[in-house]
């Protein structure tokens, strides 16, 4: 999801992070309305306490302690939640896209519009999809964190390729080991990692698979997708056969929702990044010599599998829905 594609709250990623920073950095204070209610409550308790027996006084004292503890816990939770989705957390560069339907829930908790309620003595909040404890909410947020382990592992792989390539001398074999790269990426990154994060987060540099895929599809044509002339006419009112931004977005959405297809595209994407890093790290003379030997059939540029894999898709309500089978 891009900066322009925001959740139902309409808040941008930058604004979201600003709201979290405001909560983290603000001085601890309580709304006057809340303080008025507390003063009224404790004033009424004062007379009961003065006229009560020891047992009644003990219950009133426990109530005071519980009230203070709940207020303190609610304020601390707001700060902790804001910190867990701040720009310095592992939520990534696109919190509104990652949190998706929970974006407004998080905002309303942090800004105080959603007050805590209790299931017995367990504190929590009523979210759009039902009540969740504070612990459940934190776990939900952290389940959407960037896959740091896969990111670190991929960075190590890139560094290894850089070191390997930089040590190759003129006349030596400078061919990128494509088969080994596919095996490593598939088994160690794609199968072991968080596919959602690998598709939507910045895992290397400022590159995001989802954004790059959308761009590659928008630069293509319906014909490259393998669609017949009749289907193209039903999708494209213009005679140029180009893919509209709306259709490109629909295609990307379909890919992201198809686990098997997504894994194949992700494998291609990260292998291509590793291959590019390898070639960029070669000695200029070695790289020039190697370019004359490149086996074109082994190249897998970003977008190539995307077009091939979408052949055989169908049209549903005027939108392209990709097939789950590779062609």
N, C-alpha and C positions, 0 to 999 in steps of 0.2 A: 504494500500500500504506500502510495506516495504521500508527500506532505499535504497535497491538495485533497486527498481522499481521507477525510476525517470521520470519526464515529458520529452517532446521532447527536452528541453534544456540540458538534461543530468545532471542537477545539483542535488546534494544530499541535504538532509535537513540541515545538518551541514553547508554546503557551502552557502545555501540559507540564513540561519540565520547570517552567517558571513558577507554576502553582505549587509544585512539590518543594522547590527551593524556598518559597515563602513560608511554608509550614515548618520546614527544618530550621530556618534561621530566625523565626519570630520569637519574641519573648513570651514565656509561658504566662497566660492570662485566661480569665474565665469571663464569659459574656455576662453583662449586668443582669440580664433577665434570669440567668441561672443563679446568680448570687442572691437576687431578691427572693427567689423561691427557697433557697437554702436558709436564708435568714429567717424567713417565715416558719420554716419547718423546725429549725433549732430553737426559735423563740417559744414555740408551742411545746417543745420537748422540755424546755427549761422548767416550766411549772410542774409538768408531770414528774420530772426527776426530783424536784424539791419535795414533792408530796408522796413519792412512791417508796415502796419498801426496797430492800436490797436486791431482790430478784428482779423487780421492775427496773431499778436503776441499772443493773447489769445488762438487761436487754437494750435499754436506751443507749448505753455506752457502746454496745456492740453495733447498734444501728449507725451511730456516728462514725465509728471506725470503718464500717462497711461502705458507707456513703463516700467518705474521703478516699478510700481505696479504689472504689469504682470510678470516681472522677479522675483520679490520678492515672489509673490504668487506661482509661479512654484517651486521655491526652497523650500519653506515651505511645499508645498504639498508633495514633494519627501520625506522630513523628516517625515511628518505625516504618509504617507503611509508605510514607512519603520517601523515606530514605531508600526503601527497597525498590522503588520505581523511579529514582532520580537519575540524572544524566551520568552520575558516577557509579551507578549500579550495573548489573549484568542484564538489564531489561533490553538493552540494545538501542539503536538509533531511532527506532520507530515504535515508541510505546503505545500509541493509539491503535496501531495496526496489530501489534502483538497482543495487547489486552483485549482488543476488539470490543465485544459486547460488554465487557467488564470495565471499560474506560470510565463511563459515567459513574459506576458504582464506586470506583476508587476515588474519583474526584469528589463525590458527595460525602464520602467518609472523611477525607482529608480536610475539606473546607467546612466541615461541621454541619452540613445540611442533612446528613443521615446520622441519627443518634443511636448509640448502642442499646441493645435489648438483651435480656438474659433468658437462657434456658436453664432454669434452676440457678446455679451459681456460675454458669458458663457464659461469658460475654460474647456477643457477636452482633451481626448486622443483618437487616433484611435487604437482600440484594434483588436484582430484577428477576432472578430465577429461584428465589427462596432464601430462607435464613441460613447463614453460615457463621460459624464461630470465628473469632479472631485468628485462631490457629489455622483454620481451614482457608481463610482468605490469604494469609501469608503463604501457605503451601501452594495455593492456586497461582499466585503471582510468581513464585519461584519456579513453578513448573513450566513457565513460559520464558524463562531466562535464556539468554544466548548460550549455545552449546560451547562453553569455553574449552572443554576438554578436546573436542574435535577441532576447534580453532587452533589451539596450541599444537596439536598433533600435525595438523596440516602445515602450520608455519615451520615445524621441524622438517617436514618432508620437503618444503620449498628450499629451506636452507641446505639440506643434504644435496638436492639437485644443483643448487648454485655452487656448492663446493666441488661437486663432482665435475661439473661443466668447466669451471674455472681452471681445473688442473689438467685438462686435455690439451695436448700439444699438437701443432700442425703435423699431419700425416697419421695421427691416431684416430681410432674410431670415435666419431662424435655423434653417433646416432642415438636418439632418445629411446630408452627402453619402454616402448608404449605398452607392451603386454604386461610388464611388471607394474607399471604405473596403474593400469586399469585394475589389476588384482589388488594392489595396496589400497587404492581409493575405495574400491567396492567393499572390501572386507573390513578395513580398519576405520574408514570414515563414514561411508553411507550406511552400511549395515549396523554399525555399532553406535552411530551418532543419532542426534535428534534431527530428523529429516526436515521438520518445520523450520527449525533454526537455520539449517544449512541452506534452505531455500529463500529465507526472508531476512537474514541478518548479514552484517558485514563480517565475513569470515577472514578475508584477506584484503588488505588495502581498503578502499572505499567501494569495492564491488559488491553488488547484491545480485544473486542469481535471478530473482524474480524481475528486477528492473532490466537486467540485460536480456532476459528472455522476451520480455514485452517489447523492448526496442528491436530485437532481431525479427520478431514477427511483424511488427509494424513496417519494417523495411522490406518485407516480402510481398508476395502476391498470392491470391487464391489459387492460381494455377500451380504454384510451387507446393501448395498443400495437397495437391493431387485431386482437387475437386473438378468434376466435369463441368461443361459449359452451362448446363441447365441449372446446376446448383449455384454456380458463380452468379448467374443472373438473379437468382432468388435472394442472394445475400448482398449483392452490390448493384445499386441503382445506376452507378456511373459506368461508362464503357471501358475504363482503364483496368478493371479487375484488381485494383489494389485493396488491401485490407484496411478497413476503417479502424479508428482507435477503439470504438466500442466493441467490435468483433475481436480485436487483439486482446482486449481485457478479458473477454469471455473465454477465449482460448486458453489464456494463462490461468484463469480461475479453474478451468476444467483439468488442466495438467496438475495443478497444485492439489486437487481433490482426488487424483488417481495415484495411489501410493506406488504401484509398480512402475507406471510410466514416469513418475517424478524421479524415482531412484535412478532410472536409466539416464535421464537428462542431467541429473546432478552429477552422476559419474562422469559423463562426457565433459561437463563444465569444469569440474575440478581437475580432471586429467589435462584438459587443454590449458588451464592456468599453470599447472606444473610443467607442461611441455614448453610453454612460452617462457617461463622463468629459466628453464634449462638453456634454451637457445639464446636468451638475452645475456646469459652469464658466460657464454663461450668467448674465447679470444676472437677478436674481429676477423682475423685471417682464417681461423678454424670455422667460424660461422659462415663466412663467405663460401668456403669450399664445401661445407655441408649443405648449403642451400641448393647447390647444383645436384645433390644426390637425394633430395627429399622425395620420398615416395608419396605422391599425392593421394593415393588411396588410403593412407593411414591418417590423413588430416581429419580432425573432427571439430571444425570451428563452431563456436557457440551459435545455435540456431539451426545447424544442419540436421541434427537428429530431430529437433523440434518439428521441422517441416515434414521430414520423412515419417515421423511417428504419428502425425496427425492425418495422414492419408487414410481414407475410409471412415472419416468422421461423419456425423449425421447432422441434420438441421432440425432443431426443436424450437418452435415458436420464433422462427427467424434467426435463431442464434446457432452458431457452430458448436457442437458438442463432440470433442475428440473421442476416437475409438480407444478402447483399453488395450488394443493389440498393436504391436509394432509391425510396420510393413517393411 
